[in-house]
Amino acid sequence: MLVEKTIDLQNSQFPWLRFEQEFPVELEDSFYWLFSNLEIHRFSFEYDPNQTSTQTLYIWLPLNEWSVREQENLVQSLISLAKTFDYTLPPCKWIQVKDEDWSLSWKKNWKPDPVGKSILILPAWLDVPEKFSERKIIRLDPGSAFGTGSHPSTRLCIEAMDNNPPVGLAIADIGCGSGILSLTALKLGAKSTFSVDTDSLAISATKTNSALNDISENLLNVFLGSIEKVEANMPRKKIDLVLCNILAPVIKLIGPGFEKIIGQKGKVILSGLLVEQIEELKEFFLPLGWKILEIKIKDQWALMVLTLGSP
């Protein structure tokens, strides 16, 4: 049975349902997509840097608006989505709770998160721990709209820049989300970023996080749209490094446009790819004249580095 018990819809003392589900970290981005389609906005992910394989999902739902059948449908949607990635979810929990400020309660689960050799992703409301004081700090307050940097595809991108800092480069961040990759690039010495996303909430989140990190607007340029917005606003010398951490089907849609914005000897970092999609992306980009410089893998996710020039 998907739902543990029938909920008393008349119990006004406990007007909220809190749904809890442990899940593999690889599903985070897909869950965001699902909740957007279902118009579920009160949710958060608990991520423990010491436990890198799983996270815990929390959803807060008004008790009088969610019947048992609707609860079961939600759980089944999560199970079905997980199955597309060959995952099986453990049993979930439904808990009746009193009025609580869900937008604050999820914050207690966020912890400082070191990534790579020199980056620390830090919740905006926390102080820098002494043991991480030498790292470059990326302050984030993503609310419930975007990720915290815990997804393997995001970490692959951060680690790639950490290992080869983009000092003095002009960056395009396609599908910027919370702005975490743009902020990382700037903290690692990039000259400027041109950050785009088709979601207006992403634009707001990127601007908010840019302000939290004291980044000026002329360094982090944010536009609603896709690659065409980069082309319209980029400097005449073109882009040195493209960051594209989105799903493979979208990469293939916009991939032919990379050549229009990339400068001589520029590189494209593709992430958001499943390992089994590596060959598919190779077959797509090689006929377009791109060379594969590097492939990195983390769990079931892959990163690919491309260039039009010689390696």
Contacts in CASP RR format, 6 or more apart in sequence:
PFRMAT RR
TARGET T0000
AUTHOR 0000-0000-0000
METHOD contacts of the structure
MODEL  1
MLVEKTIDLQNSQFPWLRFEQEFPVELEDSFYWLFSNLEIHRFSFEYDPN
QTSTQTLYIWLPLNEWSVREQENLVQSLISLAKTFDYTLPPCKWIQVKDE
DWSLSWKKNWKPDPVGKSILILPAWLDVPEKFSERKIIRLDPGSAFGTGS
HPSTRLCIEAMDNNPPVGLAIADIGCGSGILSLTALKLGAKSTFSVDTDS
LAISATKTNSALNDISENLLNVFLGSIEKVEANMPRKKIDLVLCNILAPV
IKLIGPGFEKIIGQKGKVILSGLLVEQIEELKEFFLPLGWKILEIKIKDQ
WALMVLTLGSP
2 71 0 8 1.000
2 72 0 8 1.000
2 75 0 8 1.000
2 76 0 8 1.000
2 79 0 8 1.000
2 92 0 8 1.000
3 68 0 8 1.000
3 71 0 8 1.000
3 72 0 8 1.000
3 75 0 8 1.000
3 94 0 8 1.000
4 93 0 8 1.000
4 94 0 8 1.000
5 94 0 8 1.000
6 68 0 8 1.000
7 17 0 8 1.000
7 63 0 8 1.000
7 66 0 8 1.000
7 68 0 8 1.000
7 71 0 8 1.000
7 94 0 8 1.000
7 96 0 8 1.000
9 63 0 8 1.000
9 64 0 8 1.000
9 67 0 8 1.000
11 63 0 8 1.000
11 96 0 8 1.000
13 98 0 8 1.000
14 63 0 8 1.000
14 96 0 8 1.000
14 97 0 8 1.000
14 98 0 8 1.000
15 62 0 8 1.000
15 63 0 8 1.000
15 64 0 8 1.000
15 98 0 8 1.000
15 99 0 8 1.000
16 60 0 8 1.000
16 61 0 8 1.000
16 62 0 8 1.000
16 63 0 8 1.000
16 96 0 8 1.000
16 97 0 8 1.000
16 98 0 8 1.000
16 99 0 8 1.000
16 100 0 8 1.000
16 102 0 8 1.000
17 60 0 8 1.000
17 61 0 8 1.000
17 62 0 8 1.000
17 63 0 8 1.000
17 66 0 8 1.000
17 71 0 8 1.000
17 94 0 8 1.000
17 95 0 8 1.000
17 96 0 8 1.000
17 97 0 8 1.000
18 58 0 8 1.000
18 59 0 8 1.000
18 60 0 8 1.000
18 61 0 8 1.000
18 94 0 8 1.000
18 95 0 8 1.000
18 96 0 8 1.000
18 97 0 8 1.000
19 57 0 8 1.000
19 58 0 8 1.000
19 59 0 8 1.000
19 60 0 8 1.000
19 61 0 8 1.000
19 71 0 8 1.000
19 74 0 8 1.000
19 92 0 8 1.000
19 93 0 8 1.000
19 94 0 8 1.000
19 95 0 8 1.000
20 56 0 8 1.000
20 57 0 8 1.000
20 58 0 8 1.000
20 92 0 8 1.000
20 93 0 8 1.000
20 94 0 8 1.000
20 95 0 8 1.000
21 56 0 8 1.000
21 57 0 8 1.000
21 75 0 8 1.000
21 78 0 8 1.000
21 89 0 8 1.000
21 90 0 8 1.000
21 92 0 8 1.000
21 93 0 8 1.000
22 54 0 8 1.000
22 55 0 8 1.000
22 56 0 8 1.000
22 57 0 8 1.000
22 89 0 8 1.000
22 90 0 8 1.000
23 31 0 8 1.000
23 54 0 8 1.000
23 55 0 8 1.000
23 56 0 8 1.000
23 57 0 8 1.000
23 78 0 8 1.000
23 82 0 8 1.000
23 87 0 8 1.000
23 89 0 8 1.000
24 53 0 8 1.000
24 54 0 8 1.000
24 82 0 8 1.000
24 85 0 8 1.000
24 87 0 8 1.000
25 47 0 8 1.000
25 52 0 8 1.000
25 53 0 8 1.000
25 54 0 8 1.000
25 55 0 8 1.000
25 150 0 8 1.000
25 151 0 8 1.000
25 152 0 8 1.000
25 299 0 8 1.000
26 85 0 8 1.000
26 87 0 8 1.000
26 151 0 8 1.000
26 152 0 8 1.000
26 299 0 8 1.000
26 300 0 8 1.000
26 301 0 8 1.000
27 81 0 8 1.000
27 82 0 8 1.000
27 85 0 8 1.000
27 87 0 8 1.000
28 45 0 8 1.000
28 55 0 8 1.000
28 147 0 8 1.000
28 150 0 8 1.000
28 151 0 8 1.000
29 147 0 8 1.000
29 151 0 8 1.000
29 153 0 8 1.000
29 247 0 8 1.000
29 272 0 8 1.000
30 81 0 8 1.000
30 85 0 8 1.000
31 45 0 8 1.000
31 57 0 8 1.000
31 78 0 8 1.000
31 81 0 8 1.000
32 146 0 8 1.000
32 147 0 8 1.000
34 77 0 8 1.000
34 78 0 8 1.000
34 81 0 8 1.000
35 41 0 8 1.000
35 43 0 8 1.000
35 59 0 8 1.000
38 74 0 8 1.000
38 77 0 8 1.000
40 59 0 8 1.000
40 61 0 8 1.000
40 74 0 8 1.000
41 144 0 8 1.000
42 59 0 8 1.000
42 60 0 8 1.000
42 61 0 8 1.000
42 102 0 8 1.000
42 103 0 8 1.000
42 144 0 8 1.000
43 57 0 8 1.000
43 58 0 8 1.000
43 59 0 8 1.000
43 60 0 8 1.000
43 144 0 8 1.000
44 57 0 8 1.000
44 58 0 8 1.000
44 102 0 8 1.000
44 106 0 8 1.000
44 109 0 8 1.000
44 143 0 8 1.000
44 144 0 8 1.000
45 55 0 8 1.000
45 56 0 8 1.000
45 57 0 8 1.000
45 58 0 8 1.000
45 147 0 8 1.000
45 148 0 8 1.000
45 150 0 8 1.000
46 55 0 8 1.000
46 56 0 8 1.000
46 57 0 8 1.000
46 58 0 8 1.000
46 106 0 8 1.000
46 109 0 8 1.000
46 110 0 8 1.000
47 55 0 8 1.000
47 109 0 8 1.000
47 110 0 8 1.000
47 111 0 8 1.000
47 113 0 8 1.000
47 148 0 8 1.000
47 150 0 8 1.000
48 55 0 8 1.000
48 111 0 8 1.000
49 111 0 8 1.000
49 112 0 8 1.000
49 113 0 8 1.000
49 114 0 8 1.000
53 299 0 8 1.000
55 150 0 8 1.000
56 109 0 8 1.000
58 106 0 8 1.000
58 109 0 8 1.000
59 74 0 8 1.000
60 97 0 8 1.000
60 100 0 8 1.000
60 102 0 8 1.000
63 96 0 8 1.000
66 74 0 8 1.000
71 94 0 8 1.000
75 92 0 8 1.000
78 89 0 8 1.000
78 92 0 8 1.000
79 89 0 8 1.000
82 88 0 8 1.000
82 89 0 8 1.000
85 274 0 8 1.000
85 300 0 8 1.000
103 143 0 8 1.000
103 144 0 8 1.000
106 144 0 8 1.000
107 123 0 8 1.000
107 125 0 8 1.000
110 123 0 8 1.000
110 126 0 8 1.000
110 148 0 8 1.000
111 123 0 8 1.000
112 120 0 8 1.000
112 121 0 8 1.000
112 122 0 8 1.000
112 123 0 8 1.000
112 126 0 8 1.000
112 128 0 8 1.000
112 129 0 8 1.000
112 132 0 8 1.000
113 120 0 8 1.000
113 121 0 8 1.000
113 122 0 8 1.000
113 148 0 8 1.000
113 149 0 8 1.000
113 150 0 8 1.000
114 120 0 8 1.000
114 121 0 8 1.000
114 132 0 8 1.000
114 135 0 8 1.000
115 121 0 8 1.000
115 149 0 8 1.000
115 155 0 8 1.000
115 158 0 8 1.000
115 159 0 8 1.000
115 162 0 8 1.000
116 155 0 8 1.000
116 158 0 8 1.000
116 159 0 8 1.000
116 162 0 8 1.000
117 162 0 8 1.000
117 163 0 8 1.000
118 134 0 8 1.000
118 135 0 8 1.000
118 136 0 8 1.000
118 162 0 8 1.000
118 188 0 8 1.000
119 135 0 8 1.000
119 136 0 8 1.000
119 138 0 8 1.000
119 158 0 8 1.000
119 162 0 8 1.000
119 184 0 8 1.000
119 187 0 8 1.000
119 188 0 8 1.000
120 128 0 8 1.000
120 132 0 8 1.000
120 135 0 8 1.000
120 136 0 8 1.000
120 137 0 8 1.000
120 138 0 8 1.000
121 138 0 8 1.000
121 140 0 8 1.000
121 148 0 8 1.000
121 149 0 8 1.000
121 180 0 8 1.000
122 128 0 8 1.000
122 137 0 8 1.000
122 138 0 8 1.000
122 139 0 8 1.000
122 140 0 8 1.000
123 139 0 8 1.000
123 140 0 8 1.000
123 141 0 8 1.000
124 139 0 8 1.000
124 140 0 8 1.000
124 141 0 8 1.000
124 212 0 8 1.000
125 141 0 8 1.000
128 137 0 8 1.000
136 187 0 8 1.000
136 188 0 8 1.000
137 187 0 8 1.000
137 213 0 8 1.000
138 180 0 8 1.000
138 183 0 8 1.000
138 184 0 8 1.000
138 187 0 8 1.000
138 213 0 8 1.000
139 209 0 8 1.000
139 212 0 8 1.000
139 213 0 8 1.000
140 148 0 8 1.000
140 149 0 8 1.000
140 178 0 8 1.000
140 180 0 8 1.000
140 209 0 8 1.000
140 212 0 8 1.000
141 208 0 8 1.000
141 209 0 8 1.000
141 212 0 8 1.000
142 148 0 8 1.000
142 178 0 8 1.000
142 205 0 8 1.000
142 209 0 8 1.000
143 205 0 8 1.000
145 178 0 8 1.000
145 201 0 8 1.000
145 202 0 8 1.000
145 205 0 8 1.000
146 177 0 8 1.000
146 178 0 8 1.000
146 179 0 8 1.000
146 201 0 8 1.000
146 202 0 8 1.000
146 205 0 8 1.000
147 154 0 8 1.000
147 177 0 8 1.000
147 178 0 8 1.000
147 180 0 8 1.000
148 178 0 8 1.000
149 155 0 8 1.000
149 158 0 8 1.000
149 178 0 8 1.000
149 180 0 8 1.000
151 301 0 8 1.000
152 298 0 8 1.000
152 299 0 8 1.000
152 300 0 8 1.000
152 301 0 8 1.000
153 245 0 8 1.000
153 271 0 8 1.000
153 272 0 8 1.000
153 273 0 8 1.000
153 298 0 8 1.000
153 301 0 8 1.000
153 303 0 8 1.000
154 180 0 8 1.000
154 181 0 8 1.000
154 245 0 8 1.000
154 271 0 8 1.000
155 298 0 8 1.000
156 271 0 8 1.000
156 296 0 8 1.000
156 298 0 8 1.000
156 301 0 8 1.000
156 302 0 8 1.000
156 303 0 8 1.000
157 181 0 8 1.000
157 184 0 8 1.000
157 243 0 8 1.000
157 245 0 8 1.000
157 269 0 8 1.000
157 271 0 8 1.000
157 303 0 8 1.000
158 180 0 8 1.000
158 181 0 8 1.000
158 184 0 8 1.000
159 296 0 8 1.000
160 269 0 8 1.000
160 296 0 8 1.000
160 303 0 8 1.000
160 305 0 8 1.000
161 181 0 8 1.000
161 184 0 8 1.000
161 185 0 8 1.000
161 188 0 8 1.000
161 269 0 8 1.000
162 184 0 8 1.000
162 188 0 8 1.000
165 188 0 8 1.000
165 189 0 8 1.000
166 185 0 8 1.000
166 188 0 8 1.000
166 189 0 8 1.000
166 190 0 8 1.000
166 240 0 8 1.000
166 241 0 8 1.000
167 188 0 8 1.000
167 189 0 8 1.000
167 190 0 8 1.000
168 189 0 8 1.000
168 190 0 8 1.000
168 191 0 8 1.000
168 240 0 8 1.000
169 185 0 8 1.000
169 189 0 8 1.000
169 190 0 8 1.000
169 191 0 8 1.000
169 240 0 8 1.000
169 241 0 8 1.000
170 190 0 8 1.000
170 191 0 8 1.000
170 192 0 8 1.000
170 193 0 8 1.000
170 194 0 8 1.000
170 234 0 8 1.000
170 235 0 8 1.000
170 237 0 8 1.000
170 238 0 8 1.000
170 239 0 8 1.000
170 240 0 8 1.000
170 241 0 8 1.000
171 182 0 8 1.000
171 185 0 8 1.000
171 186 0 8 1.000
171 190 0 8 1.000
171 192 0 8 1.000
171 193 0 8 1.000
171 194 0 8 1.000
171 239 0 8 1.000
171 240 0 8 1.000
171 241 0 8 1.000
171 242 0 8 1.000
171 243 0 8 1.000
172 193 0 8 1.000
172 194 0 8 1.000
172 195 0 8 1.000
172 196 0 8 1.000
172 227 0 8 1.000
172 230 0 8 1.000
172 234 0 8 1.000
172 239 0 8 1.000
172 241 0 8 1.000
172 242 0 8 1.000
172 243 0 8 1.000
172 261 0 8 1.000
173 179 0 8 1.000
173 181 0 8 1.000
173 182 0 8 1.000
173 185 0 8 1.000
173 193 0 8 1.000
173 194 0 8 1.000
173 195 0 8 1.000
173 196 0 8 1.000
173 243 0 8 1.000
174 196 0 8 1.000
174 226 0 8 1.000
174 227 0 8 1.000
174 230 0 8 1.000
174 242 0 8 1.000
174 243 0 8 1.000
174 244 0 8 1.000
174 246 0 8 1.000
174 254 0 8 1.000
175 195 0 8 1.000
175 196 0 8 1.000
175 197 0 8 1.000
175 198 0 8 1.000
175 202 0 8 1.000
175 226 0 8 1.000
175 244 0 8 1.000
175 245 0 8 1.000
175 246 0 8 1.000
176 182 0 8 1.000
176 195 0 8 1.000
176 196 0 8 1.000
176 197 0 8 1.000
176 202 0 8 1.000
176 206 0 8 1.000
176 222 0 8 1.000
177 197 0 8 1.000
177 199 0 8 1.000
177 202 0 8 1.000
177 205 0 8 1.000
177 206 0 8 1.000
178 202 0 8 1.000
178 205 0 8 1.000
178 206 0 8 1.000
178 209 0 8 1.000
179 195 0 8 1.000
179 202 0 8 1.000
179 205 0 8 1.000
179 206 0 8 1.000
179 209 0 8 1.000
179 210 0 8 1.000
180 209 0 8 1.000
181 243 0 8 1.000
181 245 0 8 1.000
182 193 0 8 1.000
182 195 0 8 1.000
182 206 0 8 1.000
182 210 0 8 1.000
182 220 0 8 1.000
182 243 0 8 1.000
183 209 0 8 1.000
183 210 0 8 1.000
183 213 0 8 1.000
183 215 0 8 1.000
183 220 0 8 1.000
185 193 0 8 1.000
185 241 0 8 1.000
185 243 0 8 1.000
186 192 0 8 1.000
186 193 0 8 1.000
186 213 0 8 1.000
186 215 0 8 1.000
186 219 0 8 1.000
186 220 0 8 1.000
187 213 0 8 1.000
190 241 0 8 1.000
191 219 0 8 1.000
192 218 0 8 1.000
192 219 0 8 1.000
192 220 0 8 1.000
192 221 0 8 1.000
192 235 0 8 1.000
193 219 0 8 1.000
193 220 0 8 1.000
193 221 0 8 1.000
194 221 0 8 1.000
194 223 0 8 1.000
194 229 0 8 1.000
194 230 0 8 1.000
194 233 0 8 1.000
194 234 0 8 1.000
194 239 0 8 1.000
195 206 0 8 1.000
195 220 0 8 1.000
195 221 0 8 1.000
195 222 0 8 1.000
195 223 0 8 1.000
196 222 0 8 1.000
196 223 0 8 1.000
196 224 0 8 1.000
196 225 0 8 1.000
196 226 0 8 1.000
196 227 0 8 1.000
196 229 0 8 1.000
196 230 0 8 1.000
197 203 0 8 1.000
197 206 0 8 1.000
197 224 0 8 1.000
197 225 0 8 1.000
198 224 0 8 1.000
198 225 0 8 1.000
198 226 0 8 1.000
200 224 0 8 1.000
203 222 0 8 1.000
203 223 0 8 1.000
203 224 0 8 1.000
206 220 0 8 1.000
206 222 0 8 1.000
207 222 0 8 1.000
210 217 0 8 1.000
210 220 0 8 1.000
210 222 0 8 1.000
221 233 0 8 1.000
223 229 0 8 1.000
223 230 0 8 1.000
223 233 0 8 1.000
226 254 0 8 1.000
227 254 0 8 1.000
227 255 0 8 1.000
227 257 0 8 1.000
227 258 0 8 1.000
227 260 0 8 1.000
227 261 0 8 1.000
230 239 0 8 1.000
230 261 0 8 1.000
231 257 0 8 1.000
231 260 0 8 1.000
231 261 0 8 1.000
234 261 0 8 1.000
237 263 0 8 1.000
238 261 0 8 1.000
238 262 0 8 1.000
238 263 0 8 1.000
238 264 0 8 1.000
239 261 0 8 1.000
239 262 0 8 1.000
239 263 0 8 1.000
239 266 0 8 1.000
240 263 0 8 1.000
240 266 0 8 1.000
240 267 0 8 1.000
241 266 0 8 1.000
241 267 0 8 1.000
241 268 0 8 1.000
241 269 0 8 1.000
242 258 0 8 1.000
242 261 0 8 1.000
242 262 0 8 1.000
242 267 0 8 1.000
242 268 0 8 1.000
242 269 0 8 1.000
243 269 0 8 1.000
243 271 0 8 1.000
244 251 0 8 1.000
244 254 0 8 1.000
244 268 0 8 1.000
244 269 0 8 1.000
244 270 0 8 1.000
244 271 0 8 1.000
245 270 0 8 1.000
245 271 0 8 1.000
245 272 0 8 1.000
246 272 0 8 1.000
247 272 0 8 1.000
248 272 0 8 1.000
248 273 0 8 1.000
248 274 0 8 1.000
248 277 0 8 1.000
248 280 0 8 1.000
248 281 0 8 1.000
251 270 0 8 1.000
251 272 0 8 1.000
251 273 0 8 1.000
251 281 0 8 1.000
252 281 0 8 1.000
252 284 0 8 1.000
255 284 0 8 1.000
255 285 0 8 1.000
255 288 0 8 1.000
256 288 0 8 1.000
258 268 0 8 1.000
258 290 0 8 1.000
258 306 0 8 1.000
259 288 0 8 1.000
259 308 0 8 1.000
262 268 0 8 1.000
262 308 0 8 1.000
264 309 0 8 1.000
265 307 0 8 1.000
265 309 0 8 1.000
265 310 0 8 1.000
266 307 0 8 1.000
266 308 0 8 1.000
266 309 0 8 1.000
267 293 0 8 1.000
267 305 0 8 1.000
267 306 0 8 1.000
267 307 0 8 1.000
268 290 0 8 1.000
268 305 0 8 1.000
268 306 0 8 1.000
268 307 0 8 1.000
269 303 0 8 1.000
269 304 0 8 1.000
269 305 0 8 1.000
270 281 0 8 1.000
270 303 0 8 1.000
270 304 0 8 1.000
270 305 0 8 1.000
270 306 0 8 1.000
271 301 0 8 1.000
271 302 0 8 1.000
271 303 0 8 1.000
271 304 0 8 1.000
272 301 0 8 1.000
272 302 0 8 1.000
272 303 0 8 1.000
273 281 0 8 1.000
273 301 0 8 1.000
273 302 0 8 1.000
273 303 0 8 1.000
273 304 0 8 1.000
274 300 0 8 1.000
274 301 0 8 1.000
274 302 0 8 1.000
275 297 0 8 1.000
275 300 0 8 1.000
275 301 0 8 1.000
275 302 0 8 1.000
277 302 0 8 1.000
278 295 0 8 1.000
278 302 0 8 1.000
278 304 0 8 1.000
281 304 0 8 1.000
282 292 0 8 1.000
282 304 0 8 1.000
285 292 0 8 1.000
285 306 0 8 1.000
286 292 0 8 1.000
289 308 0 8 1.000
290 306 0 8 1.000
290 307 0 8 1.000
290 308 0 8 1.000
291 306 0 8 1.000
291 307 0 8 1.000
291 308 0 8 1.000
291 309 0 8 1.000
291 310 0 8 1.000
291 311 0 8 1.000
292 304 0 8 1.000
292 305 0 8 1.000
292 306 0 8 1.000
293 305 0 8 1.000
293 306 0 8 1.000
293 307 0 8 1.000
293 311 0 8 1.000
294 303 0 8 1.000
294 304 0 8 1.000
294 305 0 8 1.000
295 302 0 8 1.000
295 303 0 8 1.000
295 304 0 8 1.000
295 305 0 8 1.000
296 302 0 8 1.000
296 303 0 8 1.000
297 303 0 8 1.000
END
